[in-house]
């Protein structure tokens, strides 16, 4: 297994989930401050899941044919831009749209990263490698909310959004340095 590629994918997913974890617990508070009622808060969370549901199969399938790296890099870039867009969101409807685009970005990253990990995993090590890789997902979702709460209490919610962007930009800037082939297919991450 190419450990450098695995580490890059691990850190990319960890960065996304820590960034999401930073802000997701704060979204209802922020939405309420914008004047959202309960139904609109539901739409904000639903928009993310709806766009993921629509785009997950498409990006997974297309990355099988066109390579992994463009989707992961574009997804990280869109996530970064979304984190900046949150700061300028002053209406509930715009907030819902931003969440929709964040779901699209998420659909570009997670299934493609999982597929790539599957590509580089040696036979009879699939469970171990996927278990290790899922630490990136749940580790970020575990640590992110704690960091997000501390950042919000200390600096304000806008800095929480910037913090999400920082984690994603840091990961995005390191991504171009890693390429690899997998299982005989000449795909780059």
C-alpha positions in Angstrom: 0.0 0.0 0.0 1.2 3.5 -0.8 1.4 5.0 2.6 2.0 8.6 1.3 -1.2 8.4 -0.7 -3.1 6.9 2.2 -1.8 9.6 4.6 -2.8 12.4 2.1 -6.3 10.9 1.7 -6.6 10.4 5.5 -5.6 14.1 6.2 -7.9 15.4 3.4 -10.9 13.6 4.9 -9.9 14.5 8.5 -9.6 18.2 7.4 -13.1 18.1 5.9 -14.7 16.4 8.9 -12.9 18.6 11.5 -14.0 21.6 9.5 -17.5 20.4 9.3 -17.4 19.5 13.0 -16.3 23.0 13.8 -19.4 24.6 12.4 -22.2 22.1 12.3 -23.1 22.4 16.0 -23.1 26.2 15.6 -25.3 26.3 12.5 -28.7 26.3 14.3 -27.5 29.1 16.5 -26.3 31.1 13.6 -29.4 30.3 11.6 -31.6 31.5 14.5 -29.6 34.7 14.7 -30.4 35.2 11.0 -34.1 34.8 11.9 -34.6 31.1 10.8 -37.5 29.2 12.2 -37.4 25.5 13.0 -38.5 24.5 9.5 -35.8 26.6 7.8 -33.2 25.1 10.1 -34.5 21.7 8.9 -34.1 22.9 5.3 -30.5 24.0 6.0 -29.6 20.5 7.2 -31.7 18.8 4.6 -30.1 20.8 1.7 -26.7 19.3 2.6 -28.0 15.7 2.7 -30.1 16.2 -0.4 -27.3 17.4 -2.6 -25.0 14.6 -1.3 -27.7 12.0 -2.1 -28.0 13.3 -5.6 -24.3 13.7 -6.4 -22.6 10.9 -4.5 -23.2 8.2 -7.2 -22.3 10.7 -10.0 -18.9 11.8 -8.6 -18.0 8.2 -7.5 -18.7 6.9 -11.0 -17.0 9.7 -12.9 -13.9 9.5 -10.7 -13.7 5.8 -11.7 -13.3 6.9 -15.3 -11.5 10.2 -15.0 -9.3 9.9 -12.0 -9.5 10.8 -8.3 -7.4 13.9 -7.8 -9.6 16.4 -9.7 -12.6 15.6 -7.6 -10.8 15.6 -4.3 -9.0 18.9 -5.1 -12.2 20.6 -6.4 -14.2 19.4 -3.5 -11.7 20.8 -1.0 -11.6 24.1 -2.9 -15.4 24.3 -2.9 -15.5 23.5 0.8 -13.0 26.3 1.4 -15.1 28.8 -0.6 -18.2 27.7 1.3 -16.5 28.4 4.6 -15.9 32.0 3.3 -19.4 32.2 2.0 -20.8 31.5 5.4 -19.3 34.7 6.7 -21.2 36.8 4.1 -24.5 34.9 4.5 -27.0 37.4 5.9 -30.2 35.6 4.8 -31.7 32.2 5.5 -32.3 31.4 1.9 -28.6 32.1 1.0 -27.6 30.0 4.0 -29.7 27.1 2.6 -28.0 27.5 -0.8 -24.6 27.5 0.8 -25.4 24.2 2.6 -26.5 22.7 -0.7 -23.2 23.5 -2.3 -21.3 22.2 0.7 -23.1 18.9 0.2 -22.0 18.8 -3.4 -18.4 19.4 -2.2 -18.7 16.6 0.3 -20.0 14.3 -2.5 -16.8 15.1 -4.4 -14.5 14.1 -1.6 -15.7 11.2 0.6 -16.7 8.5 -2.0 -13.8 9.3 -4.2 -11.4 9.1 -1.2 -13.0 5.8 -0.1 -12.7 4.4 -3.6 -9.1 5.4 -3.8 -8.3 3.8 -0.5 -10.0 0.7 -1.8 -7.8 0.8 -4.9 -4.5 0.9 -2.9 -5.6 -1.6 -0.2 -3.8 -4.9 -0.3 -5.9 -8.1 -0.5 -7.0 -9.4 2.9 -6.3 -6.1 4.6 -9.5 -4.3 3.5 -11.1 -4.3 7.0 -8.0 -3.1 8.7 -7.3 -0.3 6.2 -10.9 0.9 6.0 -11.1 0.8 9.8 -7.9 3.0 10.0 -9.2 5.3 7.3 -12.6 5.8 9.1 -10.6 7.2 12.0 -10.1 10.2 9.8 -13.9 10.6 9.4 -14.9 10.1 13.0 -11.8 11.6 14.5 -12.6 14.9 12.7 -16.3 14.7 13.7 -15.2 14.1 17.3 -12.6 16.9 17.7 -14.3 19.5 15.4 -17.3 20.4 17.6 -15.1 20.9 20.7 -12.7 23.2 18.8 -15.6 24.9 17.1 -17.3 25.6 20.5 -14.1 27.0 22.0 -13.4 29.2 18.9 -16.9 30.5 19.0 -16.9 31.3 22.7 -13.5 33.0 22.4 -13.5 34.7 19.1 -17.1 34.5 17.6 -18.9 32.4 15.1 -17.3 34.2 12.1 -13.9 32.9 13.2 -15.3 29.4 13.4 -16.2 29.6 9.7 -12.7 30.9 8.9 -11.2 28.1 11.0 -13.1 25.6 8.8 -11.6 27.3 5.8 -8.1 27.2 7.3 -8.2 23.5 7.7 -9.4 23.0 4.2 -6.9 25.4 2.6 -4.0 23.8 4.5 -5.0 20.4 3.1 -5.7 21.7 -0.4 -2.3 23.2 -0.6 -0.6 19.9 0.2 -2.7 17.8 -2.2 -1.0 18.5 -5.5 2.3 16.9 -4.3 1.0 13.4 -4.3 0.2 11.2 -7.3 0.1 7.5 -7.6 -1.3 4.7 -9.8 -3.6 2.0 -8.4 -4.4 -1.6 -9.3 -3.0 -1.3 -12.8 -5.1 1.7 -13.6 -3.2 4.9 -14.1 -5.3 7.1 -11.9 -3.9 10.0 -10.0 -5.2 11.0 -6.6 
